Structures are given as structure tokens and as C-alpha cells.
Amino acid sequence: MKFTLQHTTASGAARAGRIETAHGDILTPIFMPVGTVGSVKAVSQQQLADPIGAQIILGNTYHLFLRPGTDILEEAGGLHHFIHWDRPILTDSGGYQVYSLAANRKITEEGVTFANHIDGAKHLFTPEIAVNIQRSIGADIFMALDECPPYPCERSYAETSMGLTHRWAARCKAQYLSQEGRYGYSQALFPIIQGSTYPDLRRRSAEFIADLDLPGNAIGGLSVGEPHEIMYELTALCCDILPKDKPRYLMGVGTPGNLLECIERGVDMFDCVLPTRNARHGLIYTREGVRNLKNQKYERDFSPLDPDSDNPLDQYYSKAYVRHLFKAQEYLALTIASVHNLHFFLWLVGEARRHILADTFAPWKREMMEKLERRL
């Protein structure tokens, strides 16, 4: 993996860059659709490529380990072949899913033992096992095992958890360096910054993670319930410390407004289930604000879904028709709305990149922020 920083705005920290991988280039800032089990919900791989224009998608180590399992993925030649996706893939380490299984897991220095959500069987994830699983999945970029502390949490817990994450990251690095890439191409490991909402812990963590000198770095443990202002403050703090010549990935973020705020603070990569999850509830994002297509006011609105969009589905289907599909509980509604939202998120980061390169990001962002959260 190679990262080239192409431009940073003169008035701030917003960046445009290029990540080169064995499965193609990624132009940053970028949003990654979440394909937890090897599928972005309600969306085909063909639609991800066109009209959505996804340059990279995300898979989940925990879920892919359970189903279909690494033996099947290895037999298929890796996740790219298994799902027929020829562009880059990033996998998370499973740490966040383990965090969500708090009642059914035990964390020790060795790793984390958990009972899975399917049949309750117990499994052990160590840093070394997490690296091996992600090697088998075949991700172009994969994450170090970490512990994501809850919000809020006591400082003592956050500090202890951060220390464990650092030791696990060092073990992941050692395992990563001891192996060659699977399936004939190289794979890149990103370690993860933790420290909850304590600025001094975040600073220590960012310095430790940067010193590991791995191909890229991630900021974890945010967007877990803390106020947005704290998330922005800590994101800026981490980006100020992380090296400029490596990509920065803010995990699990977020709304369109979150993306622009964090791009302004120096983040390059994002992922979130929000565009597809909200789409399944009839909520779509547009350049003028947010619409709930289930509202009765769209019952006789025969105008295009989004007349300003270059997504052909947005011109082809009317608001009234998609509302009807939701009311009739037709699966097509989920696909149309999900494709629309993902296309919008990719359009948004693409426009951010264009304005960064033109040094017009700040005024464009101010104009967009007035519209993005508006309820129509």
C-alpha cells in the first residue's frame, strides 16, 4: 500500500490524497460502505460499482469468521473472489463487535474470549489470531485488535484499556511482519488509537500508535455516544499528532455533517452503517436536507427522488412511487433508498475532495452544513 498526500488546504487541515492498493486506487477523503458479512445490505456489488461509485468497501472480521468461515474463504481464494468484488476491501478486527457483546465476553492479556451471537459457541481472539483471520479474508487493509471502552467510562478503566490496546497493537505488528501477504498481494495493517474522551490519554495513544510506524492509522472509540463537539475535538487532537504521510481512518463515523467536520480536521477515511440503516427506514439524504419518504406529504409527489443527483435511479423513480413501495413493504424500496444514500455519501466526499484541491473547501463546507441536517 502506498499513500500520496496530494494537497492540504491553506486555511486548515483538510487533505486530498491517493491510496494505492493491489486492487486499485482510492482517492481520499473517502467513505466506505459497510458490507458486514460480505454484502452491503440490499445493494449488489454491481450497484456498488455503478452508480454508487464505491472505491473500497468494509467487511467485518467477527462476522466473516463465524460465517462463512475462513476455510471457505480460503478455498474461494479470499473475500474478493468469494463476493466477486475486484476493488479494495478493508476489514475491522472484530474488536467493536466484542465490545458490543459485553455480557458474553471476557478480556485478558492474552485476548478476548466470547460467546458468539449465533449458537453461543465460545471463541478466542488474540492479536495474532485476529491478524491471521484477516490475512485469510484477504483484506487489502486490516485492523489491529483493540478494546473499545464504553462511553462514559472512568479514567482508570480508559487508561487500563488503552494500555491493553497498545500491547495488543505491538503483538499484531509482530505477527503482521512475520508473514507475507496472502493470495499473491500485500496487505496493510492499521493500529487503532483509543483513550476514551480523555485528551491526555488520546495524546499518549496517538503518539504510541504513530511510533509503531505501520502503513496507516485509525482513530477508534469515538461516535459511541459522546457529544459531537468532543468527537471533533479529539479527532483534531489525534490528527495533529499522526504523521502527515500516512492515511487516517476515523472508525464508525458518521452523518454527512460529521464527515465534513472531520475532513476539515484532517481525516481521510470513514465508514458507517448510517446511510443503509436509515435508508431501510425510509430516510434519504439530499443536497437540500433529509427526507422521510414514508411521510404522507409524498403520497402524490411525482417529482424525481432527487432531481439534482447524477444517480440515474434518482431520476427514474418518483418520491410517490418509493413511498408506495415502503408502505407496501416491498424490498425494492430498501434497494432504491440504500443506493441513493450511498451514492449521496460518495458524492459528498468526492465534492469535498474537489473543493480541497481547489482551496475552496471552507466556504463550500459552510454552505453545505446549513443544508445537510435540515429536515424537509
N, C-alpha and C positions, 0 to 999 in steps of 0.2 A: 504494500500500500504506500502511495506517495501523496502528500498534501502540498499544494501550492497556494500560498496566500496571494491573491491577485490584487486586492485593493482594500484599504481601510478608510472609512470616511474621515475627512479632515476635521470634522466637528465632533467626532465621537469614536466609539469602539466598534461600530457595525462593520462587518467584514464580508467580503466575497472571496471564494476560493474554489479549488478543484481538488477532489479526492479521486485518485486513480486506483482502481482495483482490477483484479483478473477478469471480472465480469462487467467492466465498463466504468466510465467516469461518472462522478456525482458532483454537480455544481451546487455550491453552498452559498447562502443558507438553504437548507433542505428540510422538508418534512417527510417522515417515513410512515406510510400506512402500516397498521399493526395486523399481521397475519398470524395470530397466536399459534394455531395448530397447523400452519402451512396453508392457511386460507384467510384472506381478508373477508369478513362476514358479508355475504350477499353480493360479492363482487368477483368476477372471473379474472384470471391472470391477463386475458386479452384486454379486458376493460381497464385493468391497472396500467397496462402499457399505453393504451389509446381508447378513450380520450383523456383518462386521468393524467397520464404522463409521469407515473411514479418512476423514479430513478433507482430507488432502493426500498425494500420492504423489510419488516421486522418479524422474526419468529421467536417463539418462547421455548427456552430450553426445558423448563419443568414439564410443560405440556407435551412437547415432542418426545421427550424421554419416556413419558408414560404411554403415549400413543402417537405414532405407530411403533416407536421404539427404535433405538439406534441400530439394531440388527437389520431391520427392514430398510432404514435409510441408507446404511452402508451397502446393502445388496442393490439398492436402486442407483447407487453412485452419488449419494448425497441429496440434500434437500432440493437443490436446483433442478436436478433431473426428476426427482420424485414429483414435484409440483409443476414441472415444465415452465420454469422461470429462468431466463438467461441473463438477468441483471443482478446487481449486488444484493446480498442478504446480510442483515445484522441480527445477531441473537443476544438476548439478555441472559444472565447466568442462572436465572431461577430464584435469585435472592428475594425479589419482591413478592413472588408467589409464596415463598416460605414465610415471609413477613405476614402475609395475609392468612396463613394457617397457624396463627399464634397458639391456638388451643390444642393443636395436634403436632407440635414440633418441639425439639429440644436442641439447644445450641451449646456446643462445647468448643474447646480449642481445635479439636480435630475437624469439626464441620457441623453440619446440621442434620439431625435425624427427624424425619417427618412421616406422618401417615397420609397417603395421597387421598384426593377427594373422590376417586372413582370407586375403589374397593377397600380402602383403609389399609392397604399393604404398606409396610414400613420400608423406607429407603434412607440411604445415607448419601448426602452430597458433601464431599470435601472439596477444597480448592482444586486439587489435582483431578478429581472425578469431573468437576464442572468443566475444566479445560478439555478433558478427554471427550466428554459428551459433545461439546460444541465443535471440536475437531471432526467428530463423526457426522454431525449435522452438516458440516461443510460451509459454515458461515464465512463470508469474506471478512467480517468484523465481529468479534465476540467479546464478552464482558467478563471481568474478574468476579468471582463470588464475593458478595458483600452481605452485611446485615443492614437492613433499612430500619432505623429506630422509629417508633411511632411518634406522632405529634399530638399533644405535647409530651415531653418526657423530661425527667430530672437530668440535670447536668451530669451527675455521676454516671447515670446509665449511658448518656450520649457519649461520654468520654471513653468509657469501657468498650462500648460497641465500636466506636471509631478505631480504637487500638486493635480490636479483633479484625476489623475490615482491613486495616493496614497489613497485619501479619498474613492474612489470607491473600491479599494482593501480591505480596512478595512471594508466597508459595505458588500462586498462579503464574507469576512471571518465570519462576524457575522451571515449572512444568512446561510452559509455553516455549521457552528457549531450548528445552531438551528434545523437542520434536520438530519434524518437518511438517509442512502443510499437507493436508490430505487432498486426494483426488487431483494431484498434479499442479496445484496452485498454492500461493502463500496466503496465510490468514493473519489478521492483525488483532492483537489483544489490547483492550482499553481497560484500565483500572478506574475505580469509582471513588469520588470524594464523598465523605459523609461528615457528620458533626452536628446533625440536627439544626436548630436555629441559633446556635451559639457562635457568634462571629469569630472568637478566638480559636474555637475548635475547627471551624471551617477553614480558617487561615492555615492552621497546622496541617490539616488534612490535605489541602490543596498543595502545600509545599512538599509534603511526603509523596503524594501521587505524582507531582511533576518530576520529582527526583528519580522516580522509577524509570523514566526515560523510555516509555513504551510508545507505540505509533500514534496513539491518540489518547484523550482523557475524557471521562464522563463525570457529570455532576449528578449525584443521586440524592434521595431522601428529601426532595422538595416536591411541591404540589401534593402533599399528603395531609392537607387540612390547614396549613399555616396561612395567614393573610398574604394576599398578593404582594403587598409592599415589602414584606420580609423576604419573600421569594426573590423579588427583584434585587433587593439589597445584597443578599447572599450570592446570587448569581454574578453580580458585578464584582463582588469581592473575589470570588473564585477565578473569574476570567482575568482579573488584573494580575493574578499570580501565575496562571497556567501559561506555558510557552506559546508564543505567537505562531510558531511554525508547525503546530500540530492541531488537528481538529478538536473542537469542544462540543460535547454532546450533553444536552440537558434532558434527562430522562423523564418521560411521562408528562410532558408539558406540550400543549395545553389548549386554551381557547385562542382564536385568532389574535385577540388583543395581547394575550400572554406571549405569543410568538413574536410580535413586533417589539414589545418591550424588551424581551430577552435578546433578540437580534441586535437591538440598539446597544446592549451591554456586552456583546461580543460572542454570543453563542452561534454555532454553525449548524448543529443537527438537533432535530426534535422528533419525538414520536408521541402519539396519544390515541386512545380509542374514541375520543370525543366525537370526531366527525361521523363515524359509522354508528356509534351508540345513539347519538342524538338523531341521526337520520332514521333509525328504526322507530323513533317516537314521533316522526313527522316534522322534526325541526331542521330547517335548512339555513345555511349561511349564504348571504349575498353581499354584493358590494355596497348595498344600501342599508344592510342590517339583517336581523334574524327573523325568519317567518316560521310560524307553526301552521303547516299545511292542513292540519286537522280542524282548524278554526272554520266556523260556518261561513265567514265572510268570503272564503274562497270557493264556495259551492258553485257559483256561477261566474267565476273569474276564468275566462277562456284565454287569457294572455299567456305567453310563454312562461315557463318556470323561472327563467332569468334571462330577459331579453339582451342584457349586456354581455353575457357569457359567450365564449367561443367553444363551449362544450355543446356538440350537436344535440344531445339529449335535452338540454335546457331550452332549445328552440322547438324541438319536436313535440314535447308534451306540455300540456297546459296545467296550471295550478288546479283547476277544477277536476281534471282527469286524475291527477296524482292524489288529490284529496279523496276522490271516489275510491281509488284503489286502497287507500288506508282504511276507509270506512268499511270496505268490503273484505278487509283483511287479506288482500291479495299480495303474494310475495313480491310481485313486480314493483310494488310501492317501495319496498325496502331497497331493491337494487337501484331504482332511479334516484332515490334520495341519497343513498350512500355514494353512488358515482358522482352525483352533483357535489356533495360536501367535500369529498376527497379532491375532486378537480379544483374546487374553490381553494382549499388549503395549499395545493401545489401552485395554483395561480398566485396566491398571496405571497408565498416565499419567493417565487420567481420574479414578481414585481419588486419585492424588497431588494433582491439581488440587482435588478436593473437600476434601481434608484441609488443603491450603494455605489455601483460602478460610475454612475453619472454625478455623484456627490449631491444628490437631491433627496436623500433618504429622510432627513429630519422633517422638512416641510410636508413631504408625502405622508410620512407616518402620522403627523399631527392631524392631517385631513382624514386619513383612514380611521384613526382611533375614534373620531367623532361619530363614525357610522357603524363600526363593527359590532358594537354591543347594543345597538338600537333595536328595539322590538317593533316590528312592522305590523 
